Amino acid sequence: MNKGMSEIVKSISKIVFPFIMVFGISLILYGHVTPGGGFAGGVLLTGGFVLLLLAFGAEHAFKIFPRKIAKSLDSIGALGFLSIALLGLLGGAFFLNFLPKGRLFHIWGGGTLLFSNIMIGIKVGSALFIAIATLSMARLVHIKKGLKYRQSEEEK
Amino acid sequence: MTVNMLILVTLMVFMAAGSVIAIMAKSLTSSIVSMGTAGLILSILFLLLGAPDIAIVQVFVEIVALVVLLSIIHRESSADMSSSGIYAGITLVIFAVFLFTFMLHFKEMFRPFGEPAITMGAGYLSSSVTHLKAANAVTATVLDFRGYDTLGEATVIFTAVIGVLVLLRTRGRSDE
């Protein structure tokens, strides 16, 4: 296993990765109580996966967060947020906050905000991870006539 | 018809003219430049109608699009990018007239400094706690009061990722 960075970076990122994940998830879940929210938490989750990608190489990162799952999570997040908006139509209007509002300074407060935050977090986290991973693996290879593009996964 | 309305109508006419020229123009360079004119006037309209954030985004997008399209055209076809002095002079005169009108009617077009044009923020701030029971007013605004904006942003990210995946795909390319 010579892929990725040195052993020091690998050990440190192995230790740090769970903490980044937990912090990102807590940012998403408490987005309507404390500073943060779905977008910030999702970007933080992406940062954790990108750390893995940099330290261990793309293969290991895709073993932990497979590309297919990331793609479907992207769509699930977008459709989920849209369906929360559409469920408001049951109460009478698009984007109506139809759930009971709950208590202030509590996770069950703010009605649909918690679920919207979760959907946005899932969406942003997986979408940015796919984009960064795909862009980082883009390679130009020389062929007879100029340059040709291919993904580095195929290199043998 | 007030001065403000007159300025709005004039700008809209210029924008429509720019769009029509962008479609009808023979050379690609002039078409792109007139498209940029339409976008720039749209951003001025946003500013006059009290949406400064969207105006800034619009200016940014227009400049980036203009630079990218012009550089692509410059690379593809060796078009002549130099201009004669007459057009520069006409442009300067038009800009001077616009700037002078703006300076004359500055006070009627904008509120005095310190009084924001958008007064909805206070309502958002108070009702995020009283009605919505959400302590974080930013999240309450982004996800509830202005949920349409967030839906649009989610669509933008979704489209961007699809664009990356399509542009950088390996299967089904024609140059295989």
Contacts between the chains, C-beta under 8 A, distances in Angstrom:
chain1	res1	chain2	res2	distance
A	31	B	136	6.6
A	31	B	139	5.0
A	32	B	134	4.3
A	32	B	135	7.0
A	32	B	136	5.2
A	32	B	139	4.7
A	32	B	140	6.6
A	32	B	143	7.7
A	33	B	134	7.5
A	33	B	135	5.0
A	33	B	136	6.1
A	34	B	135	7.5
A	34	B	136	6.5
A	35	B	136	6.4
A	35	B	138	7.5
A	36	B	136	7.6
A	36	B	139	7.8
A	37	B	136	7.2
A	37	B	138	7.0
A	37	B	139	4.7
A	37	B	142	6.9
A	37	B	143	7.6
A	38	B	143	7.5
A	71	B	165	7.9
A	74	B	158	6.7
A	74	B	161	6.2
A	75	B	158	7.8
A	77	B	154	7.6
A	78	B	154	5.5
A	78	B	155	7.3
A	78	B	158	5.0
A	81	B	150	7.6
A	81	B	151	6.7
A	81	B	154	5.7
A	82	B	151	6.8
A	85	B	147	6.2
A	85	B	151	6.2
A	95	B	144	7.3
A	95	B	147	3.9
A	95	B	148	6.8
A	95	B	151	7.9
A	97	B	132	6.7
A	97	B	144	5.6
A	101	B	131	7.1
A	101	B	132	6.1
A	101	B	133	4.4
A	102	B	133	5.7
A	103	B	133	6.3
A	104	B	129	6.5
A	104	B	133	4.7
A	104	B	134	7.7
A	104	B	135	6.2
A	105	B	135	5.3
A	106	B	133	8.0
A	109	B	132	8.0
A	109	B	133	4.2
A	109	B	134	6.0
A	109	B	135	7.5
A	110	B	132	5.4
A	110	B	133	5.7
A	110	B	134	3.6
A	110	B	139	7.8
A	110	B	140	6.6
A	110	B	144	7.7
A	111	B	132	6.7
A	111	B	133	7.9
A	111	B	144	7.7
A	112	B	143	7.7
A	112	B	144	7.3
A	113	B	132	7.3
A	113	B	134	5.5
A	113	B	139	6.0
A	113	B	140	6.6
A	113	B	143	5.3
A	113	B	144	6.2
A	116	B	143	4.4
A	116	B	144	7.8
A	116	B	147	7.5
A	116	B	150	7.7
A	117	B	139	6.8
A	117	B	143	6.7
A	120	B	143	7.4
A	120	B	150	7.0
A	120	B	154	6.6
A	123	B	154	5.9
A	123	B	157	7.0
A	123	B	158	7.5
A	124	B	157	6.5
A	127	B	157	5.2
A	127	B	158	6.6
A	127	B	160	7.8
A	127	B	161	4.5
A	128	B	157	7.6
A	128	B	161	8.0
A	130	B	161	5.6
A	130	B	164	7.4
A	130	B	165	6.9
A	131	B	160	6.8
A	131	B	161	5.1
A	131	B	164	4.8
A	134	B	164	5.4
A	134	B	165	6.2
A	134	B	168	5.2
A	135	B	164	6.4
A	135	B	168	7.0
A	138	B	168	5.3
A	148	B	175	6.5
A	149	B	168	7.1
A	149	B	173	7.9
A	150	B	170	5.9
A	151	B	168	7.1
A	151	B	170	5.1
A	154	B	170	6.9
